[in-house]
Amino acid sequence: MGFQEDYEKARDKGKLKRLTKQIQSWDEEGQVLMGKCTIVEPFTEGQFDTEVNSYTIETDAGIISTVLGSATDKQLSKIDPVGKNIRIAYRGKKTLKDGRPMNLFDVDVW
């Protein structure tokens, strides 16, 4: 049996786990991301010199990774979302006093 046959067998039995992540960017007010939070890890590749969290979420559409920003990170750190269901709704941007933009979210965890 070759790799293709092994793959098809695993797929047909529902034993595949997709590891590739899609990146969720927040562009339009009202966007929603919902699923199970599986990983929270540091992210330092952003436009500011600050470390924030990257959230990996298993959704009906696949595995999605997103960054929410330090304000939302602080709120989520109080409950540790890993292993919990999460719904993130984007509410738009706000400009801070120092001129930096900040994304606004409604986050529900259960």
Secondary structure, 3 states (H helix, E strand, C coil): CCHHHHHHHHHHCCCCCCCCEEECCCCCCCCEEEEEEEEEEEECCCCCCCCEEEEEEEECCEEEEEECCHHHHHHHHCCCCCCCEEEEEEEEEEECCCCCEEEEEEEEEC
